[in-house]
Amino acid sequence: MWDCGIIRGVMGVKDYGDCGIIWCEKYRHVYTINNNIYILKLLFKDMAETNERKAPGEIKSKILGALNDRPLSAQDIGKAIGSNWSTVKNYVQELVGEKKVKEIIATDKITYYQKITETYYNIPITKKQEDLFKFLFSSIIREYKNIKSSPNRTQLAKDSVEVINELKLDLPTAWYIYGQIPLMIPDPTKEFTTSFVPENAKQIGEIISKIVSKFNGMKVKERQQDHYVQYDNHLYIIKKSLLEELGLMNNKKKILELFSQFYIKCPVSDFPDLFDLTERLNLTVNKLALLDLLEKYKVEAILSLESLWKFVASYQLLKSLSRNPQFKEDEIMQFNIGPAIETKKYCAEEAISNLESIYLSELPNKEVDISEGAKGIREIMSEWTGE
């Protein structure tokens, strides 16, 4: 006898035991044991119609919702939304074509799917955080418009960070190239439309008004310096001073002192390559200064420092985010920041290697002054046999 357990209830199917009769409520028909294959066809047709009724909007929405927290494999997406792999695969590919999702190949060679977001490196945030970021950005932009002005990216980023920190809002921030930033990209040219209004909207507005009034009119470099000092971040202060002094080239002694301080402050822990490159740059700059060639190659020195700093800043981004319990360092490294860190390491390696090559190419053409006493010691040592 055919076991109707797998289809009973789906279409109102009932079986009557040993009688060999199956009643299908949906199609209002009685089928005998010989009609089992036909019943299955009806079942699959019904399932397909059910899925079709949910597609494409509902299924795509569920897929995007499942990808809010982290990238998932197709199998994991299927489990999360209660759908089979073939259905998921088709709609995921459509989302990839719509540039709402992208494929990434992880270190374990498995294909994962990642939601494309408005955050740096597509690092996932919650829907509530996304809405609150949009409310915050739009409120700041509106405040500038009220005073007949418009914010640049630095102002929007730094103002947002000030509000987030002062009110302890549940919005992730991280340290990156130019200091602490909101994790959602603060683009002042965008319309951050949202109907979301937080409970403390009035308080947020008051803080925004105070901050915009305080910092409006301040130049970008001044705002950055004020930001570094306010949060007592010595590494960023040293980096900014070092780039300024290299550009001026008025005080070589101070430049070398700043390079030493930068080297000492350089983070080492999980990234030995970062420390190694910082050490190489510090040594090469000192060697060029010894040959009185630092001013001649100051552009190359600046480019090397800027390339190294982008590598350092990527590390700072990873570490500052990993201190937030919302994010797991290994997942961010694997799915989001890892490739960017490798690229920035490669660029720093190239720039510093180029500076080292410049130094070596100058060695044959440069005579080093040796004192008379040193010349005498050289002659004595050249005749010494070791006996």
C-alpha positions, -999 to +999 in steps of 0.1 A: +000+000+000+013+035-009+023+055+022+007+089+019+026+103+049+048+126+029+019+143+011-009+140+037-022+174+046-003+193+019-032+191-005-058+177+018-047+142+009-062+114+029-056+077+025-080+050+036-056+022+047-061-011+032-088+000+008-062+013-016-080+046-020-066+081-018-088+112-015-073+146-027-093+174-012-078+201-034-086+183-066-119+168-052-110+134-066-105+098-055-074+080-067-066+043-065-033+027-057-024+028-093-026+066-093+004+071-069+027+086-095+000+110-106-005+121-070+032+128-066+031+149-098+002+169-084+021+174-051+052+187-068+031+209-091+014+223-060+048+229-042+061+247-073+030+269-074+034+277-037+070+288-043+061+307-074+035+327-054+063+337-030+088+346-057+105+368-065+100+395-040+093+374-009+121+349-014+146+376-023+137+396+008+142+365+029+176+358+014+187+394+020+174+391+056+193+359+061+225+376+050+222+406+074+244+391+101+271+374+080+279+358+047+263+323+041+267+294+017+238+285-005+230+256+017+229+278+048+207+303+031+183+275+022+181+263+058+177+299+071+147+306+048+132+271+047+137+266+010+155+241-012+189+247-029+177+249-064+152+277-055+179+296-035+205+293-063+183+309-089+173+338-067+207+344-053+221+346-089+194+372-096+205+392-066+241+390-077+230+404-111+211+432-093+243+440-073+226+434-040+247+403-032+282+392-042+300+359-043+331+355-022+354+325-021+365+318+014+398+302+026+380+269+028+372+271-009+335+273-003+314+299-021+297+322+002+272+350-006+276+384+010+250+412+011+263+444-004+258+472+021+265+508+026+292+501+052+330+499+048+340+466+033+304+454+035+308+447+072+273+437+083+252+458+107+216+453+119+186+468+101+180+490+132+216+503+131+212+510+094+181+531+100+196+549+129+227+558+108+205+572+081+186+592+106+218+605+121+234+614+087+203+631+074+199+651+106+235+664+104+232+673+068+199+691+076+216+711+104+242+723+080+215+734+055+199+754+083+230+775+085+233+778+047+262+753+045+269+717+035+292+693+052+322+676+036+329+639+042+353+646+071+327+668+088+299+643+084+321+615+097+336+634+127+302+650+137+286+615+136+313+600+158+309+629+183+272+623+186+276+585+188+302+588+216+285+615+236+251+597+236+266+562+236+244+552+207+243+516+196+262+523+164+295+507+155+326+529+149+362+521+141+396+537+137+408+539+101+430+561+079+419+595+092+407+586+127+376+572+142+347+568+116+311+555+116+310+521+101+283+531+076+299+553+049+292+590+055+286+603+020+273+639+022+261+637-015+236+609-008+200+612+003+197+591+035+160+587+033+143+569+062+110+570+081+127+557+112+127+581+142+144+571+174+129+577+208+158+601+217+155+621+184+151+654+201+183+648+222+202+637+191+191+669+174+203+691+203+237+674+203+241+678+166+233+715+168+259+720+195+286+700+176+280+717+142+281+751+158+314+742+175+333+727+146+317+745+115+344+765+097+373+744+110+397+732+082+399+695+075+435+691+088+427+711+119+396+690+126+417+658+122+444+671+146+417+681+171+401+647+168+434+628+174+442+649+204+407+646+218+409+608+218+446+608+228+457+586+199+495+591+198+501+570+167+478+591+146+493+623+160+528+611+151+518+601+116+502+635+109+532+654+122+556+631+103+539+637+069+538+675+076+576+676+085+585+655+054+566+679+032+584+709+047+618+693+051+629+721+075+641+699+104+657+666+095+665+658+131+629+661+140+619+639+111+642+611+122+629+615+158+593+612+146+602+581+125+617+565+156+585+573+176+563+559+148+584+527+148+581+524+186+543+530+185+538+506+156+514+477+166+530+443+163+508+415+178+491+395+150+508+412+120+546+406+121+548+419+084+535+453+097+564+456+122+589+444+096+579+469+070+579+497+096+614+487+106+626+487+070+612+521+063+627+536+095+662+521+086+661+532+050+651+568+059+679+570+084+704+557+058+692+583+033+696+610+059+731+598+067+740+602+030+722+636+030+698+623+004+665+625+023+654+658+008+662+646-027+640+616-023+614+631+001+585+624-024+594+587-024+597+587+014+563+603+017+547+578-007+563+549+013+550+563+046+515+568+031+514+533+017+526+518+050+500+539+069+471+524+048+484+490+059+486+501+095+451+517+093+436+485+080+450+467+111+435+495+133+401+490+116+402+453+123+413+456+159+390+484+169+360+465+154+369+433+171+366+450+205+329+453+198+311+421+208+289+425+178+318+415+155+340+384+154+376+391+143+381+359+123+349+364+104+357+400+095+391+390+084+379+361+063+349+377+047+355+415+047+389+430+054+413+402+047+418+408+009+421+446+015+448+441+041+468+418+017+465+444-010+477+473+012+505+451+025+516+445-011+515+482-019+536+491+012+561+464+003+565+478-032+569+514-021+594+505+006+614+482-017+616+510-042+630+534-015+655+507-006+666+503-042+671+541-045+694+540-014+714+511-028+717+528-062+732+559-046+759+540-026+786+537-054+783+574-062+787+586-026+820+589-008+818+588+030+842+611+048+866+591+071+887+607+098+925+603+098+923+582+129+899+559+113+921+556+082+950+546+104+929+519+121+919+506+087+955+502+076+964+484+108+935+461+105+942+453+068+976+440+078+964+419+108+965+382+102+947+372+134+978+357+150 
